[in-house]
């Protein structure tokens, strides 16, 4: 068995002064379709910045929480230079959510403790507490309709694959213009899914992990929406 030490790849090592501002080579393998030019082009640093810049917290959110979340966004932007900052950015975004939950609920939990009920523990506990106080709801997600449509489209794609397998055809095309969300799609319990999934991602990072999730921007989308709900009264 080879016991010789292995050198870490330069992209994983501490940058030198000469490579400090060079993009991580892993980012250069992605492309974007430019609707203006009409063809594919390499992803740029501006794309990286614009991808995360669209997630904003309302001014009603306490400044300390907004600063915490902006730090997560900056980490994502700088992942252009260090690819593994994507994971750090996602971890920071999830920490921003728990910070926001504690800022919003700490006083109410302390002032009005439920009989026999323990103080919320961890991200899952605080999310459940916010749900119990009706500070967050599925109906208030700004992307609810879009997410429902994504579910409907995914289902249509799976149905098409199933038809191809049964008919033995090799190619097919889904008519997305005819795909509509079902009532079940529109009533999907997104908060239940997030209460189950977000703490698992957070814990994986907190305990150390080499995984790189492909859903970092999705996490930013969910976190920013939930934080805004916390501090903006329901209509």
N, C-alpha and C positions, 0 to 999 in steps of 0.2 A: 504494500500500500504506500502510495506517495505521501510522505510526511513533510515535503518541502513547503515553505510558506508561499502563499499565493499573493501576488500584488493586487491591491484594490484598483479597479479601473479608474482612470483619471476623472471620469464624470462623477464618481462617487467620493472622490477625495477632496480635501481642502483645496480651494482654488489658490492659484498663485497670483501675484500682482498682474501678471501678463494675461491670465485667463479669467480674471475677476468679473469682467463685463461681457464675456463671451456666452452666447446661448448654450444651454445644455443640448448636446447633439440629439437627444431623444425627442426634443421638441421640434426639431427640423424635419422629422419624418411625417408630420401631419400636413394635410392640405385643406384648403377651403374652396368652395365654389363661389366665384365672383360673379354675381348677377349682372354687374355693369359691363364687365369685359366679356362675360359669357363663357368662361372656361375656368379650370382649376388653377390655383396658385398656392405657393407655400404659405403656411401660417407664419404670422409675424408677431413681434413683441406688442405691436398695437392691438392685434387681435386678442392677445392674452390679457391685456389691460382692459379692453372694452368688454370682454366676456364677463368680468367680475364687477366692473364699474356699475352695471345696471341694477345691482342689488343694493338698495338703499333703505335706511331706517328713517322713519318719520321724526320730525323735530320733537314730537311728544315723548319720544323715548329718551330716558335720562342720558346726559352727555357721557357719563362713564361707560355706559353700555355701548353707545355709538362708537366711542373711541376703541373699545375692545373689539368690536366688529370690524372697524376700519383696519385694525391690525391684521385681522384674518384676511381681509381683502388685499392688503399689501403683501402678505406672505404668498398669496396666490399669484400676484403680479410678478414677484421676484422668483417664482418657480420657473419662469422663463430661463433663468440662469442656473437654477439648481432644481432639477426635476422633482426630487423628493420633497421639496417644499410644498407640493400639492397636498401631501398627507398632513404636514404640519398645519397648513392653512385650514384643512377640513377639521382637524382637531380643535384649532382655535375657534372656528365658527361654532362648533358644538359647545365649546366652553362659554362662548358668548351667549348662547341660548340659555344655559343653566344660570349664568350670571344674571341675565334679564329676569328669569323666573324668580330667582331669590330676591332681586330688587323689588319686584312687583308684589310678591306674596309674603315676604318675611314678616311685615307688620301685621298682616291679617292672621297669619298662622300663630304669631305670638300673642296677639290681642284676643283672638277668638279661637282658642284651642278646642278641638272637638273632644268630647269625653272619651277617654280610652284610646285616643288616636295619637300615634307617634308623629313626631315632626318628619316631614318628607325627607327622603334620603335618596341622593343621586338624581340623575336627569329624569329617569322614569318616574320617580316619586313626585318630583316637582311638576312634570307634565300632567300627571294624573290629578294633582292638586289644582292646577290651573283649569283643567277640564271640569272638575267638581265645582269650582267657583264661576263657571261659565265665562271665563276670560278668553277661551279659545273655542272654536267650533269649526266643523267641516264646511258649513255654509259660508263662512267668512273667508275662506281661502281664495285669493285673487285668481289663482290658476286652476280652480276646481273644474271649470268647463273644459279647459284645455287638457287637463289630466284625464278627464272622463273620455275625451275624444281619443287620446293616446291608448287607453284601455280598449276602446272599440276597434281601433286600427290594428292593435296587436292581435286581438281575437280574430279579425278578418284575415290577417296574414297566416295565423295558425290553421284556420279553416281552409285556406287556399292550399297550404302545404299538405293537409290531410287529403284534399281532393286530388292533388297531384299524385300522391302515393297510391291512392285507390285506383286512379285511372292510368297510372304508369306514364304520365306526361312529364316532360323535363322542364318546361317553361310555362309560366302563367303570369298574369298581371292583375293586381288588386285594383279595383276601381275605388280609390279613396274618396272620390266625390260623393259616392253613394253611402258611405259609412257614417252612421249616426250613433251617438251614445245611447245606450239603453237606460231605463230608469235605474237599474242596478248600478250602472256606471256612474250616474249622476249622484246616487245616494251612497257611494262607496265610503267606508269609514277610514278616511285618510289618517285621521288623528290616531286611531287604533293601530294602524300600520306604523306610524312614526314613533309612537310610544314603545313599540316592540323593537323597531330596527335602529333608531338613532342611538339609544344607549349602547347597543351592541357594537356599533362602529366606534363610539367614544371609548368604550372599555378596551377594545382591541388596541387602539392607539395608546391609551393610558398605560397598559401593561407591556407595551413594546411589541411592535409588529413590523415585518418587512413588506407587508401588503401595500399595494397602491390601488385604491378603489377608483373605478372609472366614473364615479358619481359625485365628484367634488362639487361641481357647479350645481347639481341637483340639490345637494345639501345646503349650499348657500341660498338657493331659492326657497327651500322649506324653512330654514332658520330665520331668514329675514321676514318672511310672511308671519311666522308664529310670534316673533318679537313685536312686530307692529300690532298684531292683534292684542297682545297683552296690555299695551298702553293706549289703545284707541278704543273708546267705549263702543259697544255694539249698537248699531242704529235701531 
